[in-house]
């Protein structure tokens, strides 16, 4: 079926749509062929679709204009990285709620509806996370929301585990994977956008930590299901690009967003995390790469510490509550 025959993602309305589903894409025309029909098929009709094309060279913008005229397209002239593209999604989105998506996901038809309902039931929450299942093995979890270990490393709950219902309880969690997450506009305005300095990786966990500090928790909604291909643009392999950004960005996230009283209580665990990275770098013969990540993290610390003042000024939560939420995964 030609995509032009798909229904528009939202019904015409004199007011702004309450949800904008915003997709960041780079050379992902073949991925959008799966993602966009799943947006168009959503039962929640008060939404619009937006694609930010991050300097693609595969004709994505032209293909969208020809096949999906109901989708608003922002075509960037050059590739600026996934974090900058997601921030452009935020700034271009209309409405009360913003759903950020990577291009390598497919939504179940009731996904947006269930996420919206969860935020309406929990006005204190700033974001909502669906259950992510592996696109290729749909009985395997890709992630049931994000966690933050006391070693300073974010992770996805249950990643790689068979889905046996062990994460089927709706609850507060640390944060949502930025590959598919629903945010309140008011929370984005309060906490700020993703941090462009991160370029790629952990920008979503950094936002989640800032939101927790500001008293804006995340709801995990297991009845909202998304199928995730996983690193379809950057690649699934743990290459040097990935290692470098994970190592550098974890330091920046902690330096900027983890409150001092929490960091002091867990200083030994945080140090252990860095020593573990060193051990892994030695084993994988990547010591020079880790040294470069540490060097660049140190060079960026003055900038992160300036941002830290703004992050910590928003703090409303006690140490005990922050510890409980970080440890909830």
C-alpha positions as CSV (number, residue, x, y, z in Angstrom):
1,X,0.0,0.0,0.0
2,X,1.3,3.5,-0.9
3,X,1.9,5.5,2.2
4,X,-0.2,8.4,0.8
5,X,-3.3,6.3,1.5
6,X,-2.6,6.2,5.2
7,X,-4.9,8.4,7.4
8,X,-3.4,11.5,8.8
9,X,-1.9,11.0,12.3
10,X,-4.3,13.6,13.7
11,X,-7.8,14.8,13.0
12,X,-8.1,18.4,11.9
13,X,-8.6,20.7,14.9
14,X,-8.8,24.4,15.4
15,X,-6.4,24.1,18.4
16,X,-2.9,22.8,18.6
17,X,-2.6,19.1,18.9
18,X,-2.2,17.8,22.5
19,X,0.6,15.4,21.4
20,X,3.4,15.8,18.9
21,X,5.1,12.6,17.9
22,X,8.6,13.8,16.9
23,X,11.1,11.5,15.1
24,X,14.8,12.2,14.8
25,X,16.2,10.6,11.7
26,X,19.5,10.4,9.9
27,X,19.8,8.4,6.7
28,X,16.8,6.4,7.9
29,X,14.3,6.5,5.1
30,X,14.0,2.6,5.2
31,X,13.4,2.8,9.0
32,X,10.7,5.5,8.6
33,X,8.8,3.1,6.4
34,X,8.0,1.1,9.6
35,X,7.9,4.0,12.1
36,X,5.5,6.3,10.3
37,X,2.7,3.8,9.6
38,X,2.7,2.9,13.3
39,X,2.2,6.6,14.2
40,X,-0.6,6.9,11.6
41,X,-2.3,3.9,13.1
42,X,-2.5,5.3,16.7
43,X,-5.9,5.1,18.3
44,X,-5.2,8.4,20.0
45,X,-6.2,10.8,17.3
46,X,-5.3,14.2,18.9
47,X,-1.8,14.1,17.7
48,X,0.5,15.3,14.8
49,X,3.7,13.9,13.4
50,X,7.0,15.7,12.9
51,X,10.3,14.3,11.4
52,X,13.6,16.2,12.0
53,X,15.9,15.0,9.2
54,X,19.4,15.4,10.5
55,X,21.3,16.2,7.2
56,X,20.5,12.8,5.6
57,X,22.0,11.9,2.2
58,X,19.5,9.2,1.3
59,X,16.7,11.5,0.0
60,X,14.6,11.2,3.2
61,X,13.2,14.7,3.0
62,X,12.1,14.3,-0.7
63,X,10.6,10.9,0.1
64,X,8.6,12.3,2.9
65,X,7.3,15.2,0.8
66,X,6.2,12.7,-1.9
67,X,4.7,10.0,0.4
68,X,3.8,11.5,3.7
69,X,2.6,15.1,3.0
70,X,0.7,15.1,6.3
71,X,3.9,14.8,8.3
72,X,5.7,18.1,9.0
73,X,9.4,17.8,8.1
74,X,12.3,19.9,9.3
75,X,15.3,19.2,7.1
76,X,18.6,20.2,8.6
77,X,21.4,21.1,6.2
78,X,24.1,19.2,8.0
79,X,24.3,16.4,10.5
80,X,24.6,17.7,14.0
81,X,24.3,14.5,16.1
82,X,21.4,12.8,17.7
83,X,21.2,15.0,20.8
84,X,20.9,18.2,18.7
85,X,18.3,16.5,16.4
86,X,16.2,15.5,19.4
87,X,16.4,19.1,20.8
88,X,15.2,20.4,17.5
89,X,12.3,17.9,17.8
90,X,11.5,19.5,21.1
91,X,11.7,23.1,19.9
92,X,9.6,22.4,16.8
93,X,6.9,20.4,18.5
94,X,3.5,21.9,19.3
95,X,1.1,21.0,22.0
96,X,0.9,20.0,25.7
97,X,2.8,16.6,25.3
98,X,5.9,15.7,23.2
99,X,6.7,12.1,22.3
100,X,10.3,11.7,21.2
101,X,11.2,8.8,19.0
102,X,14.2,7.4,17.2
103,X,13.5,6.3,13.7
104,X,14.1,2.6,14.5
105,X,10.9,1.9,16.5
106,X,7.4,0.7,15.8
107,X,4.5,1.6,18.1
108,X,1.6,-0.6,19.1
109,X,-1.7,1.1,18.1
110,X,-2.7,2.0,21.7
111,X,0.8,3.1,22.8
112,X,0.3,6.9,22.8
113,X,-3.1,6.6,24.3
114,X,-1.9,4.6,27.2
115,X,1.1,6.9,27.8
116,X,-1.2,9.9,27.8
117,X,-3.6,8.3,30.2
118,X,-0.8,7.5,32.6
119,X,0.3,11.2,32.7
120,X,-3.2,12.3,33.2
121,X,-3.6,9.9,36.1
122,X,-0.3,11.2,37.6
123,X,0.0,14.9,37.2
124,X,3.2,14.9,39.3
125,X,5.1,13.0,36.6
126,X,7.1,14.8,34.0
127,X,7.5,11.9,31.6
128,X,6.3,8.4,30.8
129,X,8.1,5.4,29.5
130,X,6.7,2.5,27.4
131,X,7.8,-1.1,27.5
132,X,10.4,-1.6,24.8
133,X,10.6,-5.1,23.2
134,X,13.2,-6.3,20.7
135,X,11.9,-5.6,17.2
136,X,13.2,-8.9,15.8
137,X,12.5,-11.1,18.9
138,X,9.3,-9.8,20.3
139,X,9.3,-11.9,23.4
140,X,12.6,-10.3,24.5
141,X,12.8,-7.1,26.5
142,X,14.8,-4.2,25.0
143,X,14.1,-2.2,28.2
144,X,11.5,-1.6,30.8
145,X,12.6,2.0,31.5
146,X,16.0,3.3,32.5
147,X,18.0,2.9,35.7
148,X,21.1,4.6,37.1
149,X,23.5,2.4,39.0
150,X,25.5,3.8,41.9
151,X,28.6,3.2,39.7
152,X,27.4,6.0,37.5
153,X,26.3,3.9,34.6
154,X,22.7,4.1,33.2
155,X,21.1,1.0,31.9
156,X,17.8,-0.3,30.6
157,X,15.8,-2.5,33.1
158,X,15.5,-6.1,31.9
159,X,17.5,-5.6,28.7
160,X,17.9,-8.9,26.9
161,X,15.7,-10.8,29.3
162,X,12.7,-12.9,28.1
163,X,9.5,-11.0,28.7
164,X,7.7,-13.1,31.3
165,X,5.7,-10.3,32.8
166,X,8.3,-9.5,35.4
167,X,8.1,-5.8,34.5
168,X,4.3,-5.6,34.0
169,X,3.6,-3.4,37.0
170,X,3.1,0.3,36.3
171,X,5.3,2.3,38.7
172,X,7.7,5.2,39.2
173,X,11.1,4.6,37.7
174,X,14.3,6.5,37.3
175,X,13.7,7.5,33.7
176,X,12.7,6.8,30.1
177,X,14.9,5.7,27.2
178,X,14.9,8.6,24.8
179,X,14.3,6.1,21.9
180,X,10.6,6.4,22.7
181,X,9.3,8.5,25.6
182,X,6.4,10.9,26.3
183,X,7.3,14.3,28.0
184,X,5.1,17.1,29.3
185,X,5.9,20.4,27.7
186,X,5.9,22.0,31.2
187,X,8.5,19.5,32.4
188,X,10.7,20.2,29.4
189,X,10.5,23.9,30.0
190,X,11.3,23.4,33.7
191,X,14.2,21.0,33.3
192,X,15.5,22.2,30.0
193,X,16.3,20.4,26.8
194,X,18.8,17.5,26.4
195,X,22.4,18.7,26.7
196,X,23.9,19.3,23.3
197,X,27.4,18.8,24.7
198,X,26.7,15.1,25.0
199,X,26.3,14.7,21.2
200,X,25.2,11.1,21.6
201,X,24.5,8.6,24.5
202,X,23.3,9.3,28.0
203,X,21.6,12.6,27.1
204,X,18.3,11.0,28.0
205,X,19.6,9.7,31.4
206,X,21.1,13.1,32.2
207,X,17.6,14.6,31.5
208,X,16.0,12.0,33.7
209,X,18.4,12.7,36.6
210,X,17.8,16.5,36.3
211,X,14.0,15.8,36.3
212,X,14.3,13.7,39.4
213,X,16.3,16.5,41.2
214,X,13.5,18.9,40.2
215,X,10.8,16.6,41.6
216,X,9.4,15.4,38.2
217,X,9.4,11.6,38.3
218,X,8.9,9.2,35.4
219,X,6.0,6.7,35.0
220,X,6.7,3.3,33.5
221,X,3.6,2.1,31.5
222,X,4.0,-1.5,30.5
223,X,0.7,-1.6,28.6
224,X,2.2,0.9,26.2
225,X,4.4,-1.2,23.9
226,X,7.2,-0.2,21.4
227,X,9.3,-2.5,19.3
228,X,12.9,-1.2,19.1
229,X,15.5,-2.3,16.5
230,X,18.3,-0.8,18.6
231,X,21.2,1.4,17.4
232,X,20.0,1.1,13.8
233,X,21.7,4.4,12.9
234,X,24.8,4.3,15.1
235,X,25.3,0.5,15.0
236,X,24.8,-2.3,17.5
237,X,28.5,-3.0,18.0
238,X,30.4,-1.5,20.9
239,X,32.8,0.6,18.8
240,X,35.2,3.3,19.8
241,X,32.7,6.1,19.1
242,X,30.3,4.5,21.5
243,X,32.9,3.7,24.2
244,X,34.3,7.2,24.1
245,X,30.9,8.9,24.5
246,X,29.7,6.5,27.2
247,X,32.9,7.1,29.3
248,X,33.0,10.9,28.8
249,X,29.3,11.6,29.2
250,X,28.8,9.5,32.4
251,X,31.3,11.8,34.1
252,X,29.6,14.9,32.8
253,X,26.2,13.7,33.9
254,X,27.3,13.0,37.4
255,X,29.4,16.2,37.7
256,X,26.4,18.3,36.5
257,X,23.3,16.6,37.8
258,X,24.0,14.4,40.9
259,X,23.5,16.4,44.1
260,X,26.6,16.7,46.3
261,X,25.1,15.0,49.4
262,X,24.0,12.0,47.3
263,X,27.4,11.8,45.6
264,X,29.3,11.9,48.9
265,X,27.3,9.0,50.3
266,X,28.1,6.9,47.2
267,X,31.6,8.2,46.4
268,X,33.3,4.8,46.8
269,X,30.8,3.2,44.4
270,X,31.2,6.0,41.9
271,X,35.0,5.6,42.1
272,X,34.6,1.8,41.6
273,X,32.7,2.6,38.4
274,X,35.6,4.5,37.0
275,X,38.0,1.8,38.1
276,X,35.8,-0.8,36.4
277,X,36.0,1.3,33.2
278,X,39.8,1.3,33.5
279,X,39.8,-2.5,33.9
280,X,37.6,-2.9,30.8
281,X,39.8,-0.6,28.8
282,X,42.9,-2.6,29.8
283,X,41.2,-5.9,28.9
284,X,40.0,-4.5,25.5
285,X,43.2,-2.6,24.8
286,X,41.4,0.7,24.8
287,X,43.4,2.5,27.5
288,X,44.4,5.4,25.2
289,X,40.7,5.8,24.3
290,X,39.7,5.9,27.9
291,X,42.5,8.4,28.7
292,X,41.1,10.6,25.9
293,X,37.6,10.4,27.3
294,X,38.8,11.3,30.8
295,X,40.9,14.1,29.4
296,X,38.0,15.6,27.4
297,X,35.7,15.1,30.4
298,X,38.1,17.1,32.5
299,X,38.4,19.8,29.9
300,X,34.6,20.1,29.9
301,X,34.2,20.1,33.7
302,X,34.2,24.0,34.0
303,X,31.3,24.1,31.6
304,X,29.4,21.3,33.4
305,X,29.9,23.0,36.7
306,X,28.4,26.2,35.4
307,X,25.4,24.2,34.3
308,X,25.4,22.4,37.6
309,X,24.4,25.6,39.4
310,X,21.3,25.9,37.3
311,X,20.4,22.2,37.8
312,X,20.8,22.2,41.5
313,X,18.9,25.5,41.8
314,X,15.8,23.5,40.7
315,X,16.2,20.9,43.4
316,X,13.0,20.0,45.4
317,X,13.7,16.4,46.5
318,X,15.3,15.1,49.6
319,X,18.4,12.9,49.5
320,X,16.4,10.0,50.8
321,X,13.8,10.2,48.0
322,X,16.4,10.7,45.3
323,X,18.3,7.7,46.5
324,X,15.2,5.6,46.5
325,X,14.3,6.6,43.0
326,X,17.8,6.0,41.6
327,X,17.9,2.6,43.3
328,X,14.4,1.7,42.2
329,X,15.6,-0.3,39.1
